[in-house]
Structure formats: structure tokens, C-alpha cells
Amino acid sequence: MKEKIKYVIPAGSKVRPSQTGYYNFWYPHENDEYEAVESFCVEPISWRGSEEWQAVVVNAMEANVYKSPIKVVWVKRQIIKDIEGRFYLNRQPDE
């Protein structure tokens, strides 16, 4: 069984709840946007709803904090790229 990847989204990050859109797919909310007051743990998923926002799975409490009707919120895609870049750099062998 493949281990799930978990990331910690830092405090101060922009977060959008999910909303339904075309063909009842989920998208980042067009108007509602929040700022994380503390860091929280997420699991990235491969949903294509936006070029700028990345869908992430959160626990029910976090979903409620950001007023998302499902346990998926959206964070800036660049945050995930930055986290993955730091992880990659930390995993490089010593030369």
C-alpha cells in the first residue's frame, strides 16, 4: 500500500473553500478566501480546478474553519511547489 504524502501548510497562507461548478465538479470558491492563523496538515490530491490553486484534503475541523462543505480546501499552488522543492533539496545526497 502506497504511503500518503502529507504537508504542513504554514500560517499566513491563503485558503479557499470548495464550491461546486461546471458539471457539479468542485472548484476553489470564487469569492471566499481566508488566511490561515496557524499551520495545518494536508494531503494533496490531483484535482484540476484552477491553475493558481491546489486542492488538498483536510480533516473535518479544518474544513469547518474554512467553511468548506467537503473535506477539501484549496491553497496557492506555489505553496505546494515550495514545500516539494524544500523536500527535494533536503533529500539530495552529500557530495
N, CA, C and O atoms as a printed pandas DataFrame, in Angstrom:
     atom_number atom_name residue_name chain_id  residue_number  x_coord  y_coord  z_coord
0              1         N          MET        A               1    0.834   -1.187    0.000
1              2        CA          MET        A               1    0.000    0.000    0.000
2              3         C          MET        A               1    0.877    1.248    0.000
3              4         O          MET        A               1    1.805    1.367    0.801
4              5         N          LYS        A               2    0.583    2.154   -0.884
5              6        CA          LYS        A               2    1.382    3.352   -1.018
6              7         C          LYS        A               2    1.110    4.317    0.142
7              8         O          LYS        A               2   -0.041    4.558    0.505
8              9         N          GLU        A               3    2.180    4.859    0.713
9             10        CA          GLU        A               3    2.044    5.798    1.820
10            11         C          GLU        A               3    1.563    7.150    1.300
11            12         O          GLU        A               3    2.042    7.635    0.275
12            13         N          LYS        A               4    0.617    7.752    2.011
13            14        CA          LYS        A               4    0.081    9.046    1.600
14            15         C          LYS        A               4    1.064   10.153    1.968
15            16         O          LYS        A               4    1.707   10.110    3.017
16            17         N          ILE        A               5    1.167   11.133    1.091
17            18        CA          ILE        A               5    2.048   12.270    1.322
18            19         C          ILE        A               5    1.275   13.324    2.113
19            20         O          ILE        A               5    0.142   13.661    1.767
20            21         N          LYS        A               6    1.887   13.838    3.167
21            22        CA          LYS        A               6    1.271   14.881    3.986
22            23         C          LYS        A               6    2.199   16.091    4.006
23            24         O          LYS        A               6    3.419   15.954    4.094
24            25         N          TYR        A               7    1.601   17.275    3.925
25            26        CA          TYR        A               7    2.356   18.522    4.006
26            27         C          TYR        A               7    1.781   19.390    5.113
27            28         O          TYR        A               7    0.617   19.250    5.487
28            29         N          VAL        A               8    2.604   20.280    5.626
29            30        CA          VAL        A               8    2.139   21.257    6.606
30            31         C          VAL        A               8    2.076   22.610    5.906
31            32         O          VAL        A               8    3.087   23.145    5.452
32            33         N          ILE        A               9    0.863   23.145    5.831
33            34        CA          ILE        A               9    0.652   24.466    5.222
34            35         C          ILE        A               9    0.934   25.514    6.298
35            36         O          ILE        A               9    0.340   25.455    7.375
36            37         N          PRO        A              10    1.814   26.459    6.036
37            38        CA          PRO        A              10    2.196   27.413    7.081
38            39         C          PRO        A              10    1.116   28.452    7.381
39            40         O          PRO        A              10    0.283   28.774    6.535
40            41         N          ALA        A              11    1.157   28.961    8.602
41            42        CA          ALA        A              11    0.272   30.062    8.994
42            43         C          ALA        A              11    0.499   31.238    8.044
43            44         O          ALA        A              11    1.619   31.466    7.588
44            45         N          GLY        A              12   -0.553   31.970    7.754
45            46        CA          GLY        A              12   -0.456   33.106    6.848
46            47         C          GLY        A              12   -0.787   32.762    5.405
47            48         O          GLY        A              12   -0.923   33.650    4.564
48            49         N          SER        A              13   -0.918   31.467    5.119
49            50        CA          SER        A              13   -1.249   31.037    3.751
50            51         C          SER        A              13   -2.693   31.370    3.417
51            52         O          SER        A              13   -3.561   31.354    4.290
52            53         N          LYS        A              14   -2.943   31.670    2.160
53            54        CA          LYS        A              14   -4.305   31.916    1.675
54            55         C          LYS        A              14   -4.999   30.577    1.446
55            56         O          LYS        A              14   -4.406   29.643    0.905
56            57         N          VAL        A              15   -6.259   30.494    1.862
57            58        CA          VAL        A              15   -7.037   29.256    1.761
58            59         C          VAL        A              15   -8.416   29.601    1.210
59            60         O          VAL        A              15   -9.035   30.580    1.626
60            61         N          ARG        A              16   -8.889   28.787    0.273
61            62        CA          ARG        A              16  -10.247   28.944   -0.252
62            63         C          ARG        A              16  -11.032   27.658   -0.016
63            64         O          ARG        A              16  -10.495   26.563   -0.187
64            65         N          PRO        A              17  -12.297   27.783    0.374
65            66        CA          PRO        A              17  -13.137   26.588    0.495
66            67         C          PRO        A              17  -13.522   26.071   -0.885
67            68         O          PRO        A              17  -13.281   26.733   -1.894
68            69         N          SER        A              18  -14.117   24.891   -0.921
69            70        CA          SER        A              18  -14.598   24.315   -2.177
70            71         C          SER        A              18  -16.007   24.805   -2.481
71            72         O          SER        A              18  -16.778   25.126   -1.577
72            73         N          GLN        A              19  -16.326   24.857   -3.758
73            74        CA          GLN        A              19  -17.692   25.122   -4.204
74            75         C          GLN        A              19  -17.932   24.316   -5.466
75            76         O          GLN        A              19  -16.991   24.009   -6.197
76            77         N          THR        A              20  -19.190   23.969   -5.728
77            78        CA          THR        A              20  -19.490   23.223   -6.946
78            79         C          THR        A              20  -19.567   24.181   -8.124
79            80         O          THR        A              20  -19.888   25.361   -7.978
80            81         N          GLY        A              21  -19.261   23.638   -9.295
81            82        CA          GLY        A              21  -19.278   24.447  -10.512
82            83         C          GLY        A              21  -19.750   23.620  -11.680
83            84         O          GLY        A              21  -20.689   22.834  -11.554
84            85         N          TYR        A              22  -19.106   23.792  -12.815
85            86        CA          TYR        A              22  -19.482   23.090  -14.038
86            87         C          TYR        A              22  -19.575   21.590  -13.814
87            88         O          TYR        A              22  -18.686   20.986  -13.214
88            89         N          TYR        A              23  -20.653   20.995  -14.299
89            90        CA          TYR        A              23  -20.886   19.555  -14.215
90            91         C          TYR        A              23  -20.792   19.015  -12.783
91            92         O          TYR        A              23  -20.473   17.846  -12.570
92            93         N          ASN        A              24  -21.072   19.877  -11.816
93            94        CA          ASN        A              24  -21.015   19.532  -10.383
94            95         C          ASN        A              24  -19.632   19.110   -9.907
95            96         O          ASN        A              24  -19.514   18.389   -8.917
96            97         N          PHE        A              25  -18.579   19.553  -10.603
97            98        CA          PHE        A              25  -17.220   19.334  -10.121
98            99         C          PHE        A              25  -16.942   20.367   -9.030
99           100         O          PHE        A              25  -17.615   21.394   -8.944
100          101         N          TRP        A              26  -15.943   20.081   -8.202
101          102        CA          TRP        A              26  -15.559   21.003   -7.127
102          103         C          TRP        A              26  -14.441   21.926   -7.594
103          104         O          TRP        A              26  -13.517   21.508   -8.292
104          105         N          TYR        A              27  -14.546   23.176   -7.199
105          106        CA          TYR        A              27  -13.590   24.221   -7.581
106          107         C          TYR        A              27  -13.274   25.079   -6.363
107          108         O          TYR        A              27  -14.003   25.036   -5.372
108          109         N          PRO        A              28  -12.177   25.871   -6.425
109          110        CA          PRO        A              28  -11.950   26.838   -5.349
110          111         C          PRO        A              28  -13.037   27.903   -5.397
111          112         O          PRO        A              28  -13.453   28.327   -6.475
112          113         N          HIS        A              29  -13.491   28.328   -4.237
113          114        CA          HIS        A              29  -14.548   29.335   -4.174
114          115         C          HIS        A              29  -14.080   30.615   -4.858
115          116         O          HIS        A              29  -12.938   31.041   -4.683
116          117         N          GLU        A              30  -14.961   31.217   -5.628
117          118        CA          GLU        A              30  -14.604   32.420   -6.393
118          119         C          GLU        A              30  -14.427   33.647   -5.514
119          120         O          GLU        A              30  -13.608   34.511   -5.829
120          121         N          ASN        A              31  -15.180   33.746   -4.410
121          122        CA          ASN        A              31  -15.175   34.965   -3.596
122          123         C          ASN        A              31  -14.585   34.791   -2.209
123          124         O          ASN        A              31  -13.919   35.695   -1.704
124          125         N          ASP        A              32  -14.816   33.647   -1.587
125          126        CA          ASP        A              32  -14.378   33.452   -0.200
126          127         C          ASP        A              32  -12.913   33.038   -0.149
127          128         O          ASP        A              32  -12.492   32.084   -0.803
128          129         N          GLU        A              33  -12.150   33.781    0.645
129          130        CA          GLU        A              33  -10.729   33.480    0.826
130          131         C          GLU        A              33  -10.368   33.810    2.264
131          132         O          GLU        A              33  -10.783   34.839    2.797
132          133         N          TYR        A              34   -9.600   32.940    2.883
133          134        CA          TYR        A              34   -9.217   33.107    4.281
134          135         C          TYR        A              34   -7.707   33.065    4.397
135          136         O          TYR        A              34   -7.010   32.627    3.482
136          137         N          GLU        A              35   -7.207   33.532    5.550
137          138        CA          GLU        A              35   -5.785   33.445    5.852
138          139         C          GLU        A              35   -5.628   32.502    7.032
139          140         O          GLU        A              35   -6.271   32.678    8.066
140          141         N          ALA        A              36   -4.778   31.508    6.877
141          142        CA          ALA        A              36   -4.561   30.536    7.953
142          143         C          ALA        A              36   -3.903   31.229    9.138
143          144         O          ALA        A              36   -2.855   31.855    8.985
144          145         N          VAL        A              37   -4.508   31.123   10.319
145          146        CA          VAL        A              37   -3.935   31.743   11.513
146          147         C          VAL        A              37   -2.911   30.830   12.178
147          148         O          VAL        A              37   -2.089   31.283   12.975
148          149         N          GLU        A              38   -2.963   29.540   11.846
149          150        CA          GLU        A              38   -1.945   28.601   12.311
150          151         C          GLU        A              38   -1.722   27.557   11.232
151          152         O          GLU        A              38   -2.562   27.381   10.349
152          153         N          SER        A              39   -0.601   26.869   11.298
153          154        CA          SER        A              39   -0.302   25.854   10.286
154          155         C          SER        A              39   -1.254   24.669   10.440
155          156         O          SER        A              39   -1.803   24.432   11.517
156          157         N          PHE        A              40   -1.441   23.926    9.339
157          158        CA          PHE        A              40   -2.314   22.752    9.374
158          159         C          PHE        A              40   -1.825   21.715    8.377
159          160         O          PHE        A              40   -1.162   22.045    7.394
160          161         N          CYS        A              41   -2.160   20.460    8.639
161          162        CA          CYS        A              41   -1.694   19.324    7.852
162          163         C          CYS        A              41   -2.678   19.017    6.728
163          164         O          CYS        A              41   -3.892   19.037    6.933
164          165         N          VAL        A              42   -2.144   18.732    5.532
165          166        CA          VAL        A              42   -2.976   18.446    4.363
166          167         C          VAL        A              42   -2.409   17.266    3.586
167          168         O          VAL        A              42   -1.255   16.871    3.755
168          169         N          GLU        A              43   -3.259   16.721    2.734
169          170        CA          GLU        A              43   -2.839   15.695    1.783
170          171         C          GLU        A              43   -3.201   16.202    0.394
171          172         O          GLU        A              43   -4.387   16.352    0.100
172          173         N          PRO        A              44   -2.221   16.474   -0.477
173          174        CA          PRO        A              44   -2.540   16.978   -1.813
174          175         C          PRO        A              44   -3.272   15.925   -2.645
175          176         O          PRO        A              44   -3.007   14.729   -2.520
176          177         N          ILE        A              45   -4.190   16.379   -3.489
177          178        CA          ILE        A              45   -4.893   15.490   -4.412
178          179         C          ILE        A              45   -4.814   16.084   -5.813
179          180         O          ILE        A              45   -4.561   17.277   -5.975
180          181         N          SER        A              46   -5.027   15.259   -6.805
181          182        CA          SER        A              46   -4.847   15.665   -8.203
182          183         C          SER        A              46   -6.149   16.135   -8.849
183          184         O          SER        A              46   -6.581   15.576   -9.857
184          185         N          TRP        A              47   -6.756   17.135   -8.286
185          186        CA          TRP        A              47   -7.951   17.730   -8.885
186          187         C          TRP        A              47   -7.529   18.915   -9.726
187          188         O          TRP        A              47   -6.670   19.695   -9.316
188          189         N          ARG        A              48   -8.119   19.059  -10.890
189          190        CA          ARG        A              48   -7.834   20.192  -11.769
190          191         C          ARG        A              48   -9.010   21.157  -11.717
191          192         O          ARG        A              48   -9.992   20.973  -12.438
192          193         N          GLY        A              49   -8.925   22.162  -10.890
193          194        CA          GLY        A              49  -10.000   23.131  -10.800
194          195         C          GLY        A              49   -9.502   24.532  -11.046
195          196         O          GLY        A              49  -10.284   25.460  -11.252
196          197         N          SER        A              50   -8.169   24.678  -11.022
197          198        CA          SER        A              50   -7.596   26.009  -11.132
198          199         C          SER        A              50   -6.108   25.891  -11.433
199          200         O          SER        A              50   -5.444   24.959  -10.979
200          201         N          GLU        A              51   -5.599   26.835  -12.195
201          202        CA          GLU        A              51   -4.156   26.890  -12.437
202          203         C          GLU        A              51   -3.419   27.450  -11.223
203          204         O          GLU        A              51   -2.265   27.097  -10.978
204          205         N          GLU        A              52   -4.077   28.315  -10.469
205          206        CA          GLU        A              52   -3.448   29.024   -9.359
206          207         C          GLU        A              52   -3.605   28.309   -8.012
207          208         O          GLU        A              52   -2.785   28.498   -7.114
208          209         N          TRP        A              53   -4.651   27.492   -7.868
209          210        CA          TRP        A              53   -4.983   26.870   -6.595
210          211         C          TRP        A              53   -4.850   25.354   -6.670
211          212         O          TRP        A              53   -5.172   24.743   -7.690
212          213         N          GLN        A              54   -4.369   24.746   -5.571
213          214        CA          GLN        A              54   -4.184   23.296   -5.459
214          215         C          GLN        A              54   -5.181   22.742   -4.437
215          216         O          GLN        A              54   -5.290   23.262   -3.327
216          217         N          ALA        A              55   -5.904   21.691   -4.816
217          218        CA          ALA        A              55   -6.835   21.039   -3.899
218          219         C          ALA        A              55   -6.061   20.176   -2.904
219          220         O          ALA        A              55   -5.128   19.464   -3.276
220          221         N          VAL        A              56   -6.462   20.252   -1.635
221          222        CA          VAL        A              56   -5.845   19.446   -0.585
222          223         C          VAL        A              56   -6.927   18.905    0.336
223          224         O          VAL        A              56   -7.925   19.578    0.596
224          225         N          VAL        A              57   -6.727   17.691    0.827
225          226        CA          VAL        A              57   -7.650   17.086    1.778
226          227         C          VAL        A              57   -7.254   17.526    3.186
227          228         O          VAL        A              57   -6.077   17.519    3.547
228          229         N          VAL        A              58   -8.255   17.906    3.966
229          230        CA          VAL        A              58   -8.052   18.313    5.357
230          231         C          VAL        A              58   -8.989   17.499    6.244
231          232         O          VAL        A              58   -9.843   16.767    5.743
232          233         N          ASN        A              59   -8.833   17.626    7.545
233          234        CA          ASN        A              59   -9.770   16.955    8.441
234          235         C          ASN        A              59  -11.059   17.783    8.535
235          236         O          ASN        A              59  -11.113   18.915    8.053
236          237         N          ALA        A              60  -12.074   17.218    9.148
237          238        CA          ALA        A              60  -13.381   17.872    9.224
238          239         C          ALA        A              60  -13.310   19.207    9.963
239          240         O          ALA        A              60  -14.003   20.157    9.599
240          241         N          MET        A              61  -12.473   19.280   11.002
241          242        CA          MET        A              61  -12.354   20.525   11.763
242          243         C          MET        A              61  -11.806   21.652   10.878
243          244         O          MET        A              61  -12.335   22.763   10.886
244          245         N          GLU        A              62  -10.751   21.362   10.121
245          246        CA          GLU        A              62  -10.183   22.381    9.227
246          247         C          GLU        A              62  -11.193   22.786    8.154
247          248         O          GLU        A              62  -11.313   23.966    7.826
248          249         N          ALA        A              63  -11.917   21.810    7.611
249          250        CA          ALA        A              63  -12.937   22.127    6.606
250          251         C          ALA        A              63  -13.961   23.100    7.184
251          252         O          ALA        A              63  -14.378   24.037    6.503
252          253         N          ASN        A              64  -14.366   22.885    8.431
253          254        CA          ASN        A              64  -15.325   23.789    9.080
254          255         C          ASN        A              64  -14.745   25.177    9.307
255          256         O          ASN        A              64  -15.434   26.181    9.129
256          257         N          VAL        A              65  -13.480   25.231    9.699
257          258        CA          VAL        A              65  -12.828   26.533    9.926
258          259         C          VAL        A              65  -12.877   27.384    8.655
259          260         O          VAL        A              65  -13.129   28.588    8.718
260          261         N          TYR        A              66  -12.636   26.758    7.514
261          262        CA          TYR        A              66  -12.605   27.486    6.244
262          263         C          TYR        A              66  -13.928   27.413    5.481
263          264         O          TYR        A              66  -14.004   27.763    4.303
264          265         N          LYS        A              67  -14.981   26.944    6.189
265          266        CA          LYS        A              67  -16.350   26.930    5.654
266          267         C          LYS        A              67  -16.483   26.156    4.338
267          268         O          LYS        A              67  -17.226   26.550    3.439
268          269         N          SER        A              68  -15.746   25.052    4.249
269          270        CA          SER        A              68  -15.835   24.207    3.068
270          271         C          SER        A              68  -16.880   23.117    3.297
271          272         O          SER        A              68  -16.873   22.480    4.350
272          273         N          PRO        A              69  -17.777   22.888    2.339
273          274        CA          PRO        A              69  -18.813   21.866    2.504
274          275         C          PRO        A              69  -18.283   20.431    2.441
275          276         O          PRO        A              69  -18.994   19.495    2.806
276          277         N          ILE        A              70  -17.047   20.254    1.984
277          278        CA          ILE        A              70  -16.409   18.940    1.948
278          279         C          ILE        A              70  -15.029   19.071    2.584
279          280         O          ILE        A              70  -14.579   20.181    2.870
280          281         N          LYS        A              71  -14.359   17.947    2.806
281          282        CA          LYS        A              71  -13.042   17.976    3.442
282          283         C          LYS        A              71  -11.933   18.258    2.442
283          284         O          LYS        A              71  -10.866   17.646    2.492
284          285         N          VAL        A              72  -12.193   19.181    1.541
285          286        CA          VAL        A              72  -11.198   19.629    0.565
286          287         C          VAL        A              72  -11.216   21.150    0.545
287          288         O          VAL        A              72  -12.263   21.769    0.357
288          289         N          VAL        A              73  -10.036   21.746    0.743
289          290        CA          VAL        A              73   -9.869   23.187    0.590
290          291         C          VAL        A              73   -8.801   23.409   -0.470
291          292         O          VAL        A              73   -8.183   22.458   -0.949
292          293         N          TRP        A              74   -8.591   24.648   -0.827
293          294        CA          TRP        A              74   -7.647   24.987   -1.884
294          295         C          TRP        A              74   -6.611   25.968   -1.349
295          296         O          TRP        A              74   -6.959   26.957   -0.703
296          297         N          VAL        A              75   -5.336   25.691   -1.621
297          298        CA          VAL        A              75   -4.239   26.582   -1.237
298          299         C          VAL        A              75   -3.501   26.991   -2.506
299          300         O          VAL        A              75   -3.620   26.332   -3.539
300          301         N          LYS        A              76   -2.754   28.057   -2.431
301          302        CA          LYS        A              76   -1.988   28.507   -3.589
302          303         C          LYS        A              76   -1.049   27.385   -4.049
303          304         O          LYS        A              76   -0.316   26.808   -3.246
304          305         N          ARG        A              77   -1.083   27.092   -5.323
305          306        CA          ARG        A              77   -0.259   26.016   -5.893
306          307         C          ARG        A              77    1.229   26.244   -5.598
307          308         O          ARG        A              77    1.978   25.283   -5.422
308          309         N          GLN        A              78    1.652   27.489   -5.545
309          310        CA          GLN        A              78    3.057   27.809   -5.291
310          311         C          GLN        A              78    3.503   27.321   -3.911
311          312         O          GLN        A              78    4.664   26.951   -3.740
312          313         N          ILE        A              79    2.614   27.314   -2.940
313          314        CA          ILE        A              79    2.964   26.820   -1.599
314          315         C          ILE        A              79    3.366   25.352   -1.683
315          316         O          ILE        A              79    4.371   24.947   -1.099
316          317         N          ILE        A              80    2.583   24.555   -2.408
317          318        CA          ILE        A              80    2.892   23.126   -2.557
318          319         C          ILE        A              80    4.214   22.956   -3.300
319          320         O          ILE        A              80    5.034   22.120   -2.919
320          321         N          LYS        A              81    4.427   23.737   -4.351
321          322        CA          LYS        A              81    5.689   23.652   -5.101
322          323         C          LYS        A              81    6.880   23.993   -4.210
323          324         O          LYS        A              81    7.920   23.338   -4.281
324          325         N          ASP        A              82    6.727   25.026   -3.363
325          326        CA          ASP        A              82    7.810   25.412   -2.459
326          327         C          ASP        A              82    8.105   24.306   -1.449
327          328         O          ASP        A              82    9.267   24.011   -1.172
328          329         N          ILE        A              83    7.056   23.693   -0.901
329          330        CA          ILE        A              83    7.240   22.603    0.060
330          331         C          ILE        A              83    7.945   21.434   -0.619
331          332         O          ILE        A              83    8.894   20.880   -0.065
332          333         N          GLU        A              84    7.494   21.055   -1.806
333          334        CA          GLU        A              84    8.117   19.943   -2.526
334          335         C          GLU        A              84    9.563   20.264   -2.882
335          336         O          GLU        A              84   10.415   19.377   -2.829
336          337         N          GLY        A              85    9.855   21.489   -3.236
337          338        CA          GLY        A              85   11.222   21.888   -3.558
338          339         C          GLY        A              85   12.141   21.773   -2.365
339          340         O          GLY        A              85   13.274   21.310   -2.499
340          341         N          ARG        A              86   11.668   22.190   -1.183
341          342        CA          ARG        A              86   12.483   22.069    0.031
342          343         C          ARG        A              86   12.710   20.599    0.372
343          344         O          ARG        A              86   13.808   20.214    0.775
344          345         N          PHE        A              87   11.666   19.778    0.208
345          346        CA          PHE        A              87   11.804   18.352    0.486
346          347         C          PHE        A              87   12.844   17.735   -0.441
347          348         O          PHE        A              87   13.686   16.952   -0.001
348          349         N          TYR        A              88   12.786   18.083   -1.713
349          350        CA          TYR        A              88   13.732   17.552   -2.687
350          351         C          TYR        A              88   15.159   17.980   -2.341
351          352         O          TYR        A              88   16.080   17.165   -2.392
352          353         N          LEU        A              89   15.341   19.228   -1.996
353          354        CA          LEU        A              89   16.669   19.717   -1.655
354          355         C          LEU        A              89   17.206   19.034   -0.411
355          356         O          LEU        A              89   18.401   18.753   -0.325
356          357         N          ASN        A              90   16.338   18.763    0.554
357          358        CA          ASN        A              90   16.767   18.085    1.790
358          359         C          ASN        A              90   17.110   16.632    1.553
359          360         O          ASN        A              90   17.836   16.045    2.356
360          361         N          ARG        A              91   16.623   16.032    0.494
361          362        CA          ARG        A              91   16.849   14.617    0.210
362          363         C          ARG        A              91   18.059   14.382   -0.698
363          364         O          ARG        A              91   18.367   13.230   -1.002
364          365         N          GLN        A              92   18.735   15.408   -1.127
365          366        CA          GLN        A              92   19.888   15.248   -2.012
366          367         C          GLN        A              92   21.051   14.611   -1.260
367          368         O          GLN        A              92   21.305   14.963   -0.108
368          369         N          PRO        A              93   21.768   13.670   -1.900
369          370        CA          PRO        A              93   22.928   13.054   -1.236
370          371         C          PRO        A              93   24.057   14.059   -1.073
371          372         O          PRO        A              93   24.191   14.998   -1.858
372          373         N          ASP        A              94   24.859   13.848   -0.051
373          374        CA          ASP        A              94   26.035   14.718    0.166
374          375         C          ASP        A              94   27.043   14.480   -0.933
375          376         O          ASP        A              94   27.251   13.349   -1.372
376          377         N          GLU        A              95   27.664   15.554   -1.371
377          378        CA          GLU        A              95   28.677   15.422   -2.413
378          379         C          GLU        A              95   30.060   15.557   -1.829
379          380         O          GLU        A              95   31.048   15.474   -2.558
